[in-house]
Amino acid sequence: MNKDIDIRIQNANLTPTEAKIAEYISRHYFNVCLSSALDLAELIGTSDASVIRTSRKLGFQGYTDMQKSIADFMKTDLATNGGVNFLPPNARYERKKQTIESDDLYEQMLHKANENVGTILQRNTPQTFQKASELILSSKRKFVMGFRGTGIIANLIGLSLGDVYTDVRCVSEADSRALEAIMDITEEDCLILISFPRYAEMAITIAEIARAKGAKLVIMTDKITAPFTEGADAVLICGVDSMTINNSYVAPVVTAEMLLGTIYRSIGEKERMRMKELEKYIAIHGLY
């Protein structure tokens, strides 16, 4: 993942064609260094003029300047983690084995986690959190979905919202239950969808159904060009890079807490009464 490119894309005002080009650059940026603007245009199915124009809209002087920036990133990445970002997942363990077995593994893991957390407000403005909050609060029903590793984030958001608001539905299993739940969504509802690489096919399908039903869509993922962000009403970006073979969900947890904190600013008397009544029964059964 090239954070600089993704931040530039997020802040750029792109046409649909330019967005398509930018998405390719984001997902296959290592190919950019090996391709001319014309070669890249042929791969994407557009013109070299559009490729060059897109590079300028991303804040570069031109295509060559963008190539140099990406090449510099690749050199840095190669020096710091052996170029692991360019490998398929099944090859990562061998490249990270030395780090995993190193004496300073814990220090490296803390450094990476702090780095991921430190970029949250670089990649998301307070206005983005506020917009996501308003979309969720204005919805009749709140659907929260995330599968496999991201299920922990979905459960955190879903259970926390359920303590305060009614009509919260949380699904963290990528099976028929997710499809059955999302089929009921309407334009009055909101879907909060969490997915990170390797993006779950179910997440892509769920987002497509929600869009088709006219529901509001709030996405939490690692890049603005993730395969299900098109048409989203709000996108929260956070990193999951780690020093081991799994995604690190420290930054997504912090991002989820920041979203919940924004939502809680709107707690009123009705919500306080609900929490008070719920706590009575939680205390009886010790469900802390």
C-alpha positions in Angstrom: 0.0 0.0 0.0 1.3 3.4 -1.0 -0.2 5.9 1.5 1.0 9.0 -0.3 -0.8 7.9 -3.5 -4.0 7.0 -1.7 -4.1 10.3 0.2 -3.6 12.2 -3.0 -6.5 10.3 -4.6 -8.7 10.9 -1.7 -8.1 14.7 -1.9 -8.3 15.0 -5.7 -11.4 16.0 -7.7 -11.4 13.3 -10.4 -13.7 12.5 -13.3 -15.0 8.9 -13.6 -12.2 8.1 -16.2 -9.5 9.7 -14.0 -10.9 7.8 -10.9 -10.5 4.6 -12.9 -6.9 5.4 -13.8 -6.2 6.5 -10.2 -7.6 3.2 -8.9 -5.3 1.2 -11.2 -2.3 3.3 -10.1 -3.2 2.7 -6.4 -3.7 -1.1 -6.8 -0.8 -1.7 -9.2 1.5 1.2 -8.5 4.6 -1.0 -8.9 3.6 -1.4 -12.6 3.8 2.3 -13.1 7.5 2.3 -12.9 7.8 -0.3 -15.7 5.3 1.3 -18.0 5.1 4.4 -20.2 2.0 6.6 -20.1 1.0 5.0 -23.4 1.6 1.5 -22.1 -0.4 2.2 -18.9 -3.2 3.7 -21.0 -3.5 0.6 -23.1 -3.6 -1.6 -19.9 -6.4 0.5 -18.5 -8.3 1.1 -21.7 -7.9 4.8 -22.0 -5.6 7.5 -23.5 -2.1 8.5 -22.5 -3.4 12.1 -22.3 -5.9 11.0 -19.6 -3.1 9.2 -17.7 -0.9 12.2 -17.8 -3.8 14.5 -16.8 -4.6 12.2 -13.9 -1.0 12.3 -12.6 -1.2 16.1 -12.6 -4.5 16.1 -10.8 -2.8 13.9 -8.1 -0.4 16.8 -7.5 2.6 15.6 -9.6 4.3 17.7 -12.3 3.6 15.0 -14.8 3.7 11.2 -15.4 7.5 11.0 -15.0 7.4 12.9 -11.7 4.8 10.4 -10.5 7.0 7.5 -11.6 9.9 8.9 -9.7 7.8 9.3 -6.5 6.6 5.7 -6.7 10.1 4.4 -7.4 11.4 6.3 -4.3 8.6 4.7 -2.2 9.5 1.3 -3.5 13.2 1.8 -2.7 12.2 2.8 0.9 9.8 -0.1 1.3 12.4 -2.5 0.0 15.0 -1.2 2.5 12.6 -1.3 5.5 10.6 -4.5 5.0 12.2 -6.3 2.1 9.5 -5.4 -0.4 6.9 -7.6 1.3 4.1 -5.4 0.0 4.8 -6.6 -3.5 4.4 -10.3 -2.7 1.3 -12.4 -2.7 0.0 -13.3 0.8 1.2 -16.9 0.6 4.8 -15.7 0.2 4.8 -13.2 3.1 5.6 -15.6 5.9 9.1 -16.5 4.6 9.9 -12.8 4.1 8.6 -11.9 7.6 10.0 -14.9 9.4 13.2 -13.1 10.3 11.2 -10.2 11.8 8.9 -12.6 13.7 11.9 -14.4 15.2 13.8 -11.2 16.0 14.6 -10.1 19.6 13.0 -6.7 19.0 9.7 -8.0 17.5 7.6 -6.3 20.1 9.2 -2.9 19.6 8.7 -3.2 15.9 5.1 -4.2 16.3 4.5 -1.3 18.6 6.2 1.1 16.2 4.1 -0.1 13.2 0.9 0.1 15.3 1.7 3.6 16.3 2.5 4.5 12.7 -0.9 3.2 11.6 -2.7 5.1 14.4 -0.7 8.2 13.7 -2.0 8.5 10.1 -5.7 8.3 11.0 -6.3 12.1 11.2 -4.0 12.6 8.1 -6.3 10.4 6.1 -9.6 11.4 7.6 -10.8 14.9 8.6 -13.1 15.6 11.5 -15.7 16.5 8.9 -15.5 12.9 7.6 -16.2 11.5 11.0 -19.1 14.0 11.4 -20.6 13.1 8.1 -20.5 9.4 8.8 -22.0 10.0 12.2 -24.9 12.0 10.7 -25.6 9.3 8.1 -25.8 6.7 10.9 -27.9 8.8 13.2 -30.4 9.8 10.5 -31.0 6.2 9.5 -34.0 4.2 10.6 -32.0 1.0 10.9 -28.3 0.6 11.3 -26.7 -2.5 9.7 -23.1 -3.2 10.7 -21.1 -5.9 8.8 -17.5 -7.1 8.7 -16.3 -10.6 8.1 -13.4 -12.8 9.4 -10.8 -10.6 11.0 -12.9 -7.4 10.6 -15.7 -9.1 12.5 -14.1 -7.8 15.7 -14.6 -4.2 14.4 -18.1 -4.9 13.3 -19.0 -6.4 16.7 -17.4 -3.4 18.5 -19.5 -0.9 16.5 -22.6 -3.0 16.5 -22.7 -3.8 20.2 -21.7 -0.2 21.2 -24.5 1.3 19.0 -26.9 -1.3 20.3 -26.4 -0.1 23.9 -27.7 3.3 22.9 -29.9 3.1 19.8 -32.7 0.8 18.6 -32.8 -1.2 15.3 -29.1 -2.0 15.2 -28.3 -5.2 13.2 -24.8 -6.7 13.3 -23.6 -9.6 11.2 -20.0 -10.9 11.3 -20.4 -14.2 9.5 -19.9 -14.3 5.7 -22.7 -16.7 5.0 -26.5 -16.7 4.1 -27.2 -14.7 7.3 -25.5 -11.7 5.9 -27.4 -11.9 2.6 -30.7 -12.5 4.5 -30.1 -9.4 6.7 -29.1 -7.1 3.9 -32.0 -8.0 1.7 -34.3 -6.1 4.1 -32.3 -2.8 3.8 -34.1 0.2 2.4 -33.3 3.8 1.5 -34.1 4.8 5.1 -31.4 2.6 6.4 -27.6 2.8 6.7 -24.9 0.1 6.2 -21.6 0.3 8.0 -19.3 -2.0 6.2 -15.7 -2.9 7.3 -13.3 -4.7 5.0 -9.5 -4.7 4.6 -7.2 -6.7 2.3 -7.7 -9.4 1.3 -11.1 -7.9 0.6 -13.9 -10.4 1.3 -16.1 -11.2 -1.8 -19.1 -11.1 0.5 -18.3 -7.5 1.4 -18.3 -6.5 -2.3 -21.7 -8.2 -2.7 -23.2 -6.7 0.4 -22.1 -3.2 -0.8 -23.7 -3.8 -4.2 -27.0 -4.8 -2.6 -27.0 -1.8 -0.3 -26.4 0.6 -3.2 -29.1 -1.1 -5.3 -31.5 -0.7 -2.4 -30.7 3.0 -2.1 -29.3 2.7 1.5 -26.7 5.0 2.9 -23.2 3.5 2.9 -20.4 4.1 5.4 -17.2 2.2 4.6 -14.2 1.6 6.8 -11.2 0.3 4.8 -7.5 0.9 4.0 -7.8 2.9 0.7 -10.3 5.1 -1.1 -9.9 2.8 -4.2 -11.0 -0.4 -2.4 -13.3 -2.4 -4.6 -16.5 -1.5 -2.8 -16.1 2.3 -2.1 -17.7 3.5 -5.3 -20.9 5.3 -4.5 -20.2 5.3 -0.7 -21.6 8.2 1.2 -18.6 8.3 3.6 -15.3 6.4 3.7 -13.1 6.1 6.7 -9.5 5.2 5.9 -7.0 3.5 8.2 -3.9 1.3 7.8 -3.6 -2.4 8.7 0.1 -2.9 7.9 1.8 -5.2 10.4 5.1 -6.8 11.1 3.6 -10.3 11.1 1.5 -12.3 8.6 -1.8 -10.9 9.7 -3.5 -7.5 9.4 -3.1 -5.3 12.4 -6.5 -4.1 13.6 -5.2 -1.5 16.1 -5.9 1.5 13.9 -9.3 0.2 12.8 -10.3 -0.2 16.5 -9.2 3.4 17.2 -11.0 4.6 14.1 -14.2 2.8 15.3 -13.8 4.4 18.7 -13.5 7.9 17.1 -16.6 7.3 15.0 -18.5 6.1 18.1 -17.3 9.1 20.1 -18.6 11.4 17.3 -22.0 9.6 17.4 -22.2 9.8 21.2 -22.1 13.6 21.0 -25.8 13.4 19.9 -26.9 11.3 22.9 -30.2 12.7 24.3 -32.7 11.9 27.0 -34.3 9.1 25.1 -30.9 7.4 24.6 -29.9 7.9 28.3 -33.2 6.3 29.4 -32.5 3.3 27.2 -29.0 2.9 28.6 -30.3 3.2 32.1 -33.0 0.5 31.6 -30.6 -1.8 29.7 -28.0 -1.5 32.5 -30.6 -2.8 35.0 -30.8 -6.1 33.2 -27.1 -6.3 32.3 -26.3 -5.9 36.0 -28.7 -8.7 37.0 -26.9 -11.1 34.7 -23.4 -9.7 35.0 -23.1 -9.2 31.3 -20.3 -6.7 31.5 
